[in-house]
């Protein structure tokens, strides 16, 4: 396997603290028990970047994404320090999309304006719902009116590109409730929507004490209804849970789904890089304290051996088949280093079962394959 032309590169910055851990969340996030160690953590991120700069070939970042946790717990000046450091290394340009996740419970116009002024040009607001009962069940720290105030604050701060996260399939929810949430979001003219179903993940509070969720038929009706309304409102569904106005797809997430390269800095952050010897992955220590100890010592992440062909194939499909348009055979070859002609036989059963369609240049799920995407992907995991 030889990656001749490397894919686009993005940067993920993990800011792991929240005011409170939500019961459905399985991300590497930690409820604050003391003051936010913001300065020390930003110093650690800068040390991490210094290690990246010395170790791997320099390439510009196509996008930067501050995720968490709750990145909006950090002050604008702290975010600015990191962006200034990236700029000094020449990793940013005027076209770089820079996204920061924010929660309505830690939001105000002045904070958002400072993010905007220091170079953040896209905000992603974790609303989840505008319904007070739903927000209470989800363990969120904001209520419906505070969610609306945060949406207004995004616009007032000068952002013309922002995403709203909404969750559906909530305990006790019916289709009308989910549509009411979406209509409330549309009132604020977001340029992007993330519309995803609540799932019960292992090692979460909901896994230990599961709430009663709507049955499968109700879940399917809700999903179809919110997708139809989003499309009627002028959004294009380009991924399982992602909807965008024309020209407003999330570059960072799209790069994941197209199997692009990314550097992850921060506690537990993952990286994937295509080099001449193949595709490599590594991860930083999960706990913030251990992470800071590691990066302060200047430790270089151990990338280990390149991904084996079976792992490459599955990871590519795990991401690319989430895209409504599927993927091109050329992209598959270019960014995995695998020969499509040697791989295509593995897809025949899925084609015969009506889950995939192939033409001369592309691979795409059928409507049946789209509905049962997890089952489709399991076939390739077995292979």
N, C-alpha and C positions, 0 to 999 in steps of 0.2 A: 504494500500500500504506500502510495506516494502522493501527498497533497501538493500539487504543483502551484495552484492559485489559491491562496488562503481566503476564506470567507471574510465578510465584514467583522469588525471587532467592536464590542460594547463593554462598558464597565458597570458592574453592579456593586453598590456600596450598602452594606448591611448595618443598620443602626438598631440594635436589638431590644431596646427598652420600651415598655408600655406603662401607662398608669395602672392598668389592670389587665390580667390575662383573660381573654375571652374564652368561654367554655368549648367553643368549636375549633379553636386555633391550634394547629400542629406545627406552626412555624417556630424557628429558633428565636423565641422572644421571652423576655423576663420582666416581671412586674417590678417597678421601682420600689425599693425598700428604704433607700437613702436618697440623698441628692443625686441628680444626674451627673455622672463623671464625664461631662462633655469635653472638657479641655484635654484630659488624659486620653480619651478615646480618639479624638481627632488627631492628636499626636501619633497615636498608634496607627491610624489609617494612613497618615503621611509616611510613616516608617515603612508600612506595607507597600505603598506605592514606590518608594525609593528602591525596595528590593525588586519589585517588578521591573522597574526601569533598567536596573543593572543586569537582570537575568535574561529577559526576553526581548526579541527584536521590537524596536519601537514602531508602532502603527497608530494612526489616529483613531480615536474613539468615535464611532458612528453615532453612539448614544450613551448617555450616563443615566443611571436609575438609582435613586436613593430609596431603599425599601426597608421594611422592618418586620416587627416592632412598629414604633411610631416615630418616623423621622421628624415630624413637626414638633416633637418635644425639644429639638435642637434649635438654638437661636440662628437667625440669619447670618450673623457674623461668623458663627462656627461653620456653617455650610460654605460661606464665602472663603474661609481659609483653605478648605480642601479644593474648591474650584480654582482658586488662585494658584495653588500648587500644580494642579493639572495643566493650567494654562502656561505656566513657566516651563513645563516639560514639552510643550508643543503638542499635547494630546487633544486639544480642543480647537475648533474653528467656529466660524459664525453660523455654520449649518448644523452643529451638534445639537441633538435633542436632549435636553436635560430635564428629567422628571423627578419630582419629589412626592412621596406619599404623605398624605395628611389626614388626620382624623378630626371630625367636627368638635370633639371634646377638647382639643388642644389647638384651636384655630381662632384667629382674629385678623382683621384687615391689615393692621400694622405688621404683623408677623409675615403674612403672605406677601405684602408689598416688599419687605426686605428680601425675601427669597427671590422675588421677581427682579429686584434691582441688582442682586449679586450674580445673576446669570441663569437661574432656574427659569425655563420657558414653558414648562408643562407641569400641571399639578394634577394629582390623582387623589380624589376625595373618597375616603372609606365610609360612605353613608350607611350602606347595607339595607336600611329601611327608613321611611319617614313615620312609621307607625309606632307609637309609644309602647304598646303591648309587645310587639315583635322585638323592639330594641331592648326591652327589659329581659325577655327570654334569652336573647343573644348575649346578654351581659355587657352591652355597650355603655359607655359613660356619658353619652349624649342622648337627648330626646329629639323628637321630630322637629320642633321649632328651632332648636340649635343646629340641626342638620340643614335646615333652610337658610338660617343665618350664615352658615359656613359657605353654602353655595353662592349666596349673594356676595360674601366677602371675597371669594375667588375672582369674580368679575370686577369688583370695585378695586382690587389690588392690581388690575391691569392684565390678567391672564386671558388670552384669547384662545388658548388651547388647554382644555382640561377634561379629565375623565371623572365619571361618577361610578363607584362600585355599588351594585345592588344585589342582594341575595334573595332567592326565591325558594319555594318548597319549605317554608318555615313552619314550625309547630302551629297547628290550627289555621293555617293560611288557606284561603280559597282563591280562585282565579281573580275575582274582583279585587281582592286585597293586593295581589301582586301587580295588577294593572294600575291600581291607584298609586302605588309606589313609583312605577315607571312614569306615569303622567306627571307626578310631582317633580321628578327629576327633569323631564323634558321642559318644564316651565323655565328652567335656568339655562337652556340652550347649551348643554355640554357638547363638545366636539367628539366625544368618545364615551361609550358605555361598556362596563364590564357587568354582564348579567349572568350570574352563576348560581347553581343549586347548592343548598346546604347539604353537606355530606358529613357523616359521622366518622371521624378519623381516629385511628388508634392513639392511645396515650394522651387523650384529651379528657376534660371533665365530662363532656357529652358521651364519650365512650364508656366512662364509668357509670354514668347515670343518664341513659339515652332518653331524650324527649320523644313524644309520640309525633311522628311525621305524617304528612298526607300519604295516602296509598299511591301505588305506582301510576294508576290511571289519572288520578288528580294531578300528580307531579308532571305527567306528560302533557296534560291539558294546560297547566300553568306555563310550562316551558314553551309550548307552541304559541300560546297567546301573547306572552311578552316578546317573543321573537317577531311575531307578526306585527305587533304595535311598533316596535323599534324600526322595522323595515318601512312601515307606512309613514313613519316620521322622518324618513330620509337617511336612515343609517344603513350601512352595508354590513351584513354579518360576514366577517372574513375568517373567523376562528370559532371554536365551539362556544365560547362565552364572550367574544369580543366583537363590538359593533362600532363602526366609525363613520363620520362624515367623510366626504371625498377628500383625499389627501391628508387625512388625520389618523391613519393607523399608527399604533404605538410602535416606534422603530425598535425599541429595546426588546419587547416581547416578540415582535415579528422575527427578530434575529434569532431568538431561541427556537421558534417553530420552524425556521428555515435551516436549522442546524449550523448557525453561525458561531463564531468564536466569542468568548467573553472571559474577562478577568473579573473575579470576585474578591473584594477586600472587605474585611470586617469579620466578626465572630461567626464561624460556621459557613462562611461564604464559599461557594463552589466556583471553579474555573474550568474552562475547556479551551484548549489551544491546538490549532493545526500546525504542525511543523513538518519538516521534510521526512522525518521518521514515522509519521502517522499522527493520530489524534490522541492527545493526552488530557487527563483530568486530575485535579487535586482539590483539596478542601482545607481551609484553615480551621484551627481548634474551635469547638462550638461555644465554650463558655467564655464570656467576655474577659474574665480575669486571666484565664490561660492564654487566650488570644493575645492580650496585651503583653504578657510575659514573653510570648514567642516572637512577636514582631519587634519588640524593643531590643531583643537579642540579635536581630538581623537574620533570623532563621529563614532559609530558602525553602519553600514548599517542595516536598518530594512528589514529583509527578508520576513516578513509577513507570511501568512499561506502557506502551501504547495500547489502546483498546483493540481487542481481538475482533476479527470480522463479524462474528455473530453479535457481539455487543454493539458494534458500530451500526449494523443494520437495524437492530431493534431500537436503539436510541434515536436514530434518524427518523424511523417510522413513528415512534412514540410522539415525536414533535410534529413532523410534517403532515401526518394524516389528520391532525387537528385543524388544518387549514381547509377552508371550504373549497378552495381551488386545487387542493392536492399539491403535487410537486412534479417538477420536470425530471425526466430520466437523466438529462445532462447535469442538473444540479446534484442528483444522487451520486453520480460518478465523480463529479468535481470535488464535492465536499466530504465524501467518505473514502475516496480512492478505490472503491470497489467497481467491478465490471458489471454493468447492468445485464449483459447477455448471459453472464454466469449466475445471476441472481433471479432472473425473471420467472424461472420455473416455480420458485417458492410462492409466487403470487397466484398461480393458476387456480388452486382450490377456492380461494376467496373470490376470484372472478366467476368461477362456475356456480358459486353459491349466491351470486348476486350482491356481494358486499363491496366489490371493487370494480372499476372500469379502467381499461388501459387503451390508449390510442398510440399513435406513432411517437408522440413526444411526452405524454403526461400520464400520471397515475392519480386517480381520484376516487374517493368513496362514492358509492351510490347512496340514495336516500336511506336505504335499508342499512348500509354500512355505517352511515353517519349516526343513525339512531342507536346502533349497537356497536359503537366504536371500541369500547373496552373489550368486548368479545372478539372483535376483529384483531385487535392488537395482541391478545393472548395467543393467537395462532403463531405469531412471529416470535413471541417470547419462547414458546416451546421449541421452535426451530433454532 
